[in-house]
Amino acid sequence: MDRNLALELVRVTEAAALACGRWVGKGNKNAADEAATNAMRRTLDSIEINGIVVIGEGEMDEAPMLYIGEKVGNGNEGTEVDIAVDPLEGTNICAKGMNGSIATIALAPRGGFLHAPDMYMEKIAVGPSARGAIDINASPATNLKRVAEAKKCYVEDLTVVILERPRHDKMVNEIRKAGARIHLISDGDVAPAIAAAVEGSGVDLLMGIGGAPEGVLAAAALKCMGGEMQGRLVFMSNEERDRARTMGIEDFDRVYATEDMARGDVFFAATGVTNGDLLRGVRYFSGGADTHSIVMRSKSRTVRFIEAKHFFDHKPIY
């Protein structure tokens, strides 16, 4: 695929972040999500791709969606690609003005992404230095020991990011007993998964149960960075199993590797909405705003951090 698609994707996430950044701290997560979604859709439709959304926004948010099956791009003659999106990951974070919300998108050749249903996924993710050291079937203590050995450090030096949920209480206790540090987050586990692959981010692992669609987005980014992610779907009802079957999933106990979730020449981009471990949030000034983004491609393993200054008089879309 054309390497210029990477920079096109940054334009998409920048537009979404600039649009929903106006809603930071205003307590209306749906309005923020709608603003990000509309801006992302408009910008996607300006790119010469023949895209189909295979990972869209979660239905649980009751917000406007770039829905699964939606066609995006400005024509049928463009490159045929699958699109995974979360126009605003961390809608509650954005609404409350807390750290860690991002606008994110990934792109792969047609058929390249796991068609993950909108349900939970158990996850473990690390960066390149610990690739091959993790096993989702092993205990937290065993995984921490293996990662510490791979990174040539002590378990006590490791920081694990976990969503703060009652379902993780046992895991939290096991990690604390093993000696590692824990960073509990309220929402949004894509950015922390990526941060685990960025040297100096202060994050070494992501563990726990979060959204399956977000798992695919994180896997796309980690593939580009040489990291590793393993995931396993968590079913809460027979209805979820039926939904998974309709999406072609038959083995309900399967452990998905990074390559199972994101195959082929993958692109990934994200722009910060609020400040986080990975990216700075949108900063407005008179007549414009600054954005901070990350963009990457698996084929070249190139990772770029982009600081951009936007002047609204020259960008009527904003």
C-alpha positions as CSV (number, residue, x, y, z in Angstrom):
1,M,0.0,0.0,0.0
2,D,1.0,3.6,-0.5
3,R,3.2,4.8,2.4
4,N,1.5,8.2,2.2
5,L,-1.6,6.7,3.8
6,A,0.2,7.0,7.1
7,L,0.1,10.8,7.0
8,E,-3.5,10.8,5.6
9,L,-4.5,8.8,8.7
10,V,-2.9,11.5,10.9
11,R,-5.2,14.1,9.3
12,V,-8.1,11.9,10.2
13,T,-7.2,11.6,13.9
14,E,-6.2,15.2,14.2
15,A,-9.6,16.3,12.8
16,A,-11.4,14.0,15.3
17,A,-9.3,15.3,18.3
18,L,-9.8,18.9,17.3
19,A,-13.5,18.5,17.1
20,C,-14.1,16.7,20.3
21,G,-11.4,18.7,22.2
22,R,-14.0,21.4,22.5
23,W,-16.0,19.1,24.7
24,V,-13.3,18.2,27.2
25,G,-14.6,18.6,30.8
26,K,-18.1,19.6,29.8
27,G,-19.7,16.4,31.1
28,N,-21.3,15.3,27.8
29,K,-19.6,12.2,26.4
30,N,-22.1,11.7,23.7
31,A,-21.7,15.2,22.2
32,A,-17.9,14.7,22.3
33,D,-18.2,11.3,20.6
34,E,-20.5,12.7,18.0
35,A,-18.1,15.6,17.2
36,A,-15.2,13.2,16.8
37,T,-17.2,10.8,14.7
38,N,-18.5,13.4,12.3
39,A,-15.0,14.9,11.8
40,M,-13.4,11.5,11.3
41,R,-16.0,10.5,8.8
42,R,-15.7,13.7,6.8
43,T,-11.9,13.4,6.7
44,L,-11.9,9.7,5.8
45,D,-14.2,10.5,2.8
46,S,-11.5,12.9,1.4
47,I,-8.9,10.0,1.1
48,E,-8.5,7.9,-2.0
49,I,-9.4,4.6,-0.5
50,N,-12.2,2.0,-0.8
51,G,-12.6,1.4,2.9
52,I,-15.0,-0.7,5.0
53,V,-15.3,-0.2,8.7
54,V,-14.8,-3.6,10.4
55,I,-14.2,-2.3,13.9
56,G,-16.5,0.6,14.8
57,E,-17.7,2.3,17.9
58,G,-19.2,0.2,20.7
59,E,-23.0,0.1,21.0
60,M,-22.8,0.3,24.7
61,D,-21.9,4.0,24.6
62,E,-25.3,4.8,22.9
63,A,-23.5,7.3,20.7
64,P,-23.4,8.0,17.0
65,M,-21.2,5.4,15.2
66,L,-19.0,4.8,12.3
67,Y,-20.8,1.5,12.1
68,I,-19.5,-1.9,11.1
69,G,-19.9,-2.3,7.4
70,E,-19.9,1.5,6.6
71,K,-18.1,2.4,3.5
72,V,-15.6,5.2,3.7
73,G,-13.2,6.9,1.2
74,N,-13.9,9.0,-1.8
75,G,-14.3,6.4,-4.5
76,N,-14.4,2.8,-5.6
77,E,-11.1,3.0,-7.5
78,G,-9.0,3.5,-4.3
79,T,-7.0,0.9,-2.4
80,E,-9.3,-1.7,-0.8
81,V,-8.8,-1.6,2.9
82,D,-10.3,-2.5,6.2
83,I,-10.7,0.2,8.8
84,A,-10.7,0.0,12.6
85,V,-11.7,3.1,14.4
86,D,-12.4,4.6,17.8
87,P,-13.0,8.3,17.1
88,L,-12.9,9.0,20.8
89,E,-11.4,6.3,23.0
90,G,-12.2,7.3,26.6
91,T,-15.5,9.2,26.2
92,N,-15.9,9.4,30.0
93,I,-12.3,10.6,30.4
94,C,-12.9,13.4,27.9
95,A,-16.2,14.4,29.4
96,K,-14.6,14.6,32.9
97,G,-11.4,16.3,31.6
98,M,-9.2,13.5,32.8
99,N,-6.0,12.2,31.3
100,G,-5.7,9.6,28.5
101,S,-8.4,10.1,25.9
102,I,-7.3,9.8,22.2
103,A,-8.7,9.7,18.7
104,T,-7.5,6.6,16.9
105,I,-7.7,4.7,13.7
106,A,-6.0,1.6,12.0
107,L,-5.9,0.5,8.4
108,A,-5.1,-2.9,6.9
109,P,-5.6,-4.7,3.6
110,R,-9.0,-6.1,3.1
111,G,-9.5,-9.0,5.5
112,G,-6.6,-7.9,7.7
113,F,-8.4,-7.3,11.0
114,L,-10.1,-9.7,13.3
115,H,-13.8,-8.9,13.2
116,A,-14.1,-8.7,17.0
117,P,-17.6,-8.4,18.4
118,D,-18.5,-5.6,20.8
119,M,-17.8,-7.5,24.0
120,Y,-15.0,-8.1,26.4
121,M,-11.5,-9.4,25.8
122,E,-8.8,-10.6,28.2
123,K,-5.5,-8.9,27.2
124,I,-1.8,-8.8,27.9
125,A,0.5,-6.5,26.0
126,V,4.2,-5.6,26.1
127,G,6.7,-3.8,23.9
128,P,9.5,-5.2,21.7
129,S,12.0,-5.8,24.6
130,A,9.6,-8.3,26.2
131,R,8.2,-9.9,23.0
132,G,8.0,-13.6,23.4
133,A,8.0,-13.4,27.2
134,I,4.3,-13.3,27.9
135,D,1.7,-16.0,28.1
136,I,-2.0,-15.1,28.7
137,N,-2.5,-18.6,30.3
138,A,0.2,-18.0,32.9
139,S,-0.3,-16.3,36.2
140,P,0.4,-12.5,36.6
141,A,3.5,-13.4,38.8
142,T,4.9,-15.7,36.1
143,N,4.4,-13.1,33.4
144,L,6.0,-10.4,35.5
145,K,9.0,-12.6,36.2
146,R,9.5,-13.4,32.5
147,V,9.1,-9.7,31.4
148,A,11.5,-8.6,34.1
149,E,14.1,-11.1,32.8
150,A,13.6,-10.0,29.2
151,K,13.9,-6.3,30.1
152,K,16.9,-7.1,32.4
153,C,15.4,-5.5,35.4
154,Y,13.6,-6.3,38.7
155,V,9.9,-7.1,38.9
156,E,9.8,-4.2,41.3
157,D,10.9,-1.9,38.5
158,L,7.9,-2.8,36.3
159,T,4.7,-0.8,36.0
160,V,1.5,-2.5,34.9
161,V,-1.6,-0.6,33.6
162,I,-4.9,-2.1,34.6
163,L,-8.5,-0.8,34.2
164,E,-9.9,-0.1,37.7
165,R,-12.7,-2.6,37.8
166,P,-13.9,-5.0,40.5
167,R,-13.2,-7.9,38.1
168,H,-9.5,-7.1,38.4
169,D,-9.3,-7.1,42.2
170,K,-7.7,-10.6,42.4
171,M,-5.2,-9.7,39.6
172,V,-4.3,-6.4,41.4
173,N,-3.6,-8.3,44.6
174,E,-1.4,-10.9,42.8
175,I,0.6,-8.2,41.0
176,R,1.1,-6.2,44.3
177,K,2.2,-9.4,46.0
178,A,4.7,-10.1,43.2
179,G,6.2,-6.6,43.8
180,A,5.4,-4.7,40.6
181,R,3.9,-1.2,40.5
182,I,0.3,-0.6,39.3
183,H,-1.2,2.3,37.4
184,L,-5.0,2.0,37.6
185,I,-6.9,3.8,34.9
186,S,-10.6,4.6,34.7
187,D,-11.2,4.0,31.0
188,G,-9.4,3.6,27.7
189,D,-6.8,0.9,27.4
190,V,-5.5,1.4,23.8
191,A,-3.1,4.2,24.7
192,P,-1.6,2.4,27.6
193,A,-1.1,-0.7,25.5
194,I,0.8,1.4,23.0
195,A,2.7,3.2,25.8
196,A,4.1,-0.2,26.8
197,A,6.0,-0.3,23.6
198,V,7.4,3.2,23.9
199,E,10.7,3.5,25.8
200,G,10.6,6.0,28.6
201,S,6.7,6.1,28.8
202,G,6.8,4.6,32.3
203,V,4.5,1.7,31.2
204,D,5.8,-1.9,30.9
205,L,2.7,-4.0,30.5
206,L,-1.0,-3.9,30.0
207,M,-3.1,-6.6,31.7
208,G,-6.8,-7.3,32.3
209,I,-10.1,-7.4,30.6
210,G,-11.3,-4.6,28.3
211,G,-13.2,-4.1,25.1
212,A,-12.5,-6.5,22.2
213,P,-12.6,-3.9,19.5
214,E,-10.1,-1.8,21.4
215,G,-7.9,-4.9,21.6
216,V,-7.8,-5.1,17.8
217,L,-6.7,-1.4,17.6
218,A,-4.0,-2.0,20.2
219,A,-2.8,-5.1,18.4
220,A,-2.5,-3.1,15.1
221,A,-0.3,-0.5,16.9
222,L,1.8,-3.1,18.7
223,K,2.4,-5.0,15.4
224,C,3.8,-1.7,13.9
225,M,6.1,-1.2,16.9
226,G,7.4,-4.8,17.2
227,G,5.5,-5.4,20.5
228,E,3.3,-8.3,21.4
229,M,-0.3,-8.7,22.4
230,Q,-2.4,-11.7,23.3
231,G,-6.1,-11.7,23.7
232,R,-9.0,-14.0,24.5
233,L,-12.7,-13.2,24.2
234,V,-14.7,-13.2,27.4
235,F,-18.3,-14.1,27.0
236,M,-20.9,-12.8,29.4
237,S,-24.0,-14.5,27.8
238,N,-25.2,-16.9,25.2
239,E,-26.3,-13.9,23.2
240,E,-22.7,-12.8,22.9
241,R,-21.7,-16.3,21.8
242,D,-24.3,-16.1,19.1
243,R,-23.1,-12.7,18.0
244,A,-19.6,-14.0,17.8
245,R,-20.7,-16.9,15.6
246,T,-22.3,-14.5,13.1
247,M,-18.9,-12.8,12.8
248,G,-17.2,-16.1,12.0
249,I,-15.8,-16.9,15.4
250,E,-16.3,-20.6,16.4
251,D,-13.4,-21.3,18.9
252,F,-14.5,-19.5,22.0
253,D,-11.4,-20.3,23.9
254,R,-8.9,-19.3,21.3
255,V,-6.0,-17.2,22.3
256,Y,-5.4,-14.5,19.6
257,A,-1.9,-13.5,18.9
258,T,-0.9,-10.1,17.5
259,E,-0.8,-11.4,13.9
260,D,-4.3,-13.0,14.3
261,M,-5.8,-9.7,15.1
262,A,-3.9,-7.5,12.6
263,R,-2.5,-9.1,9.4
264,G,-0.6,-7.7,6.5
265,D,0.7,-4.2,5.9
266,V,-0.9,-2.3,8.8
267,F,-1.1,1.4,9.5
268,F,-2.0,3.0,12.8
269,A,-2.5,6.6,13.9
270,A,-3.7,8.4,17.1
271,T,-4.0,12.0,18.3
272,G,-4.2,13.0,21.9
273,V,-7.4,14.6,23.1
274,T,-6.4,15.0,26.7
275,N,-2.9,14.5,28.2
276,G,-1.7,11.0,28.8
277,D,1.4,8.8,29.1
278,L,1.6,8.5,25.3
279,L,0.4,11.8,23.9
280,R,-0.4,15.4,24.9
281,G,-3.9,16.6,24.5
282,V,-5.2,19.3,22.2
283,R,-4.1,22.8,23.2
284,Y,-6.1,25.7,21.9
285,F,-4.8,29.2,21.2
286,S,-6.3,32.3,19.6
287,G,-7.4,31.2,16.1
288,G,-6.1,27.6,16.3
289,A,-4.7,24.7,18.2
290,D,-1.7,22.4,18.7
291,T,-2.0,18.6,18.4
292,H,0.3,15.7,19.3
293,S,0.0,12.5,17.3
294,I,1.7,9.1,16.7
295,V,1.6,7.3,13.3
296,M,3.2,4.1,12.3
297,R,3.5,1.4,9.7
298,S,4.2,-2.3,10.2
299,K,6.0,-2.9,6.9
300,S,8.8,-0.3,7.7
301,R,8.4,-0.4,11.5
302,T,8.6,3.4,11.3
303,V,7.1,5.3,14.3
304,R,6.6,9.0,14.1
305,F,5.5,11.5,16.7
306,I,4.0,14.6,15.0
307,E,3.5,18.0,16.6
308,A,1.2,20.1,14.5
309,K,-0.1,23.6,14.6
310,H,-3.6,24.2,13.1
311,F,-5.0,27.7,12.1
312,F,-8.7,27.5,11.9
313,D,-9.1,30.3,9.3
314,H,-7.4,28.1,6.8
315,K,-9.3,24.9,7.8
316,P,-13.0,25.7,7.7
317,I,-13.8,22.0,8.5
318,Y,-12.9,22.9,12.2
